[in-house]
Amino acid sequence: MHVSWTEDVLESEACSVPVRIYRGASPEKAPPLVLHLHGGTFLGGSPAEGHSVAAVLAEAGAVVVAPDYSRAIEHPFPRALELAFELLGSLYRLRARLAGPKSALYVAGEEAGGNLAAGLALKARDRCVGGLDGQILLSPMLDPCMATGSFRRESTNPRGCRWTEGWNRYLGFAANACHPYAVPAFSARLASLAPALIVTAEDDPMRDESLNYACRLRQAGVRVSEHVLPGPTGWPASYSGPAESRPKWRQAIRTLFAKFFQETGAFSVQAKPST
């Protein structure tokens, strides 16, 4: 499916944020609306580097809003999460214009963006923000201990230093490692969260923490669908490949996205009252 994107500015209560808006060639009558948060290990990243995932979400039938939150991640927690929360509220208010008045609302992210998406789902539940119909987490960075088996297998890779640097920047100081919005893996209360699609891969260093989180969500009564793709995928590095690239995992996650939208009622959701 052909996907096109345009550049725009999304207004939140605190600031204006540049965004890319992705749409498929044949949009549904009430397409799901997705706030997509790109990766970058909390050290950088951009909507351009998140293009591959955003485009596949659009191919699966969604209207995708991908903000440039790079300035927010220059500061420790909770700056980036606060901005994402404001943007989620803006999407909820503007969804009739961006997608449709009955469109379901999702948050999605890969790697560091997956951490923000998971934290955002927690905050949306606690702040009683209506309209979050699902969370899509790809290789989410959830555990700053970096001590799982899948992560230890990456310990000889120079990329490992980048994870440590990213966590240190995002958390800022040790006390933030105890905050559930900053480190969702450590959250003691996971009940009543939006349904989750969690995708990892055999060669993904975040595989074990992703699956552990899926297990804990399910134990808390959250509707969860988790998938481990066969390797090699090159995750998470291959998420930020060139826009013209078509990685082997593209079709697999497109199918998973479309199925998740259907299972969570994205194409038949009833409008919720405005908050």
Secondary structure, DSSP 4 states (H G I P E B T S, - for coil): --EEEEEEEEE-SS-EEEEEEEEESS--SS--EEEEE--STTT---TTTTHHHHHHHHHTT-EEEEE--TTGGGS-TTHHHHHHHHHHHHHHHHHHHHT-TT--EEEEEETHHHHHHHHHHHHHHHTT-TTEEEEEEES----TT--SHHHHTTTTSTHHHHHHHHHHHHH-SGGGGG-TTT-GGG-S--TTPPPEEEEEETT-TTHHHHHHHHHHHHHTT--EEEEEEPSP--TTGGGG--TT---TTHHHHHHHHHHHHHHTTTTTPPPPPP-
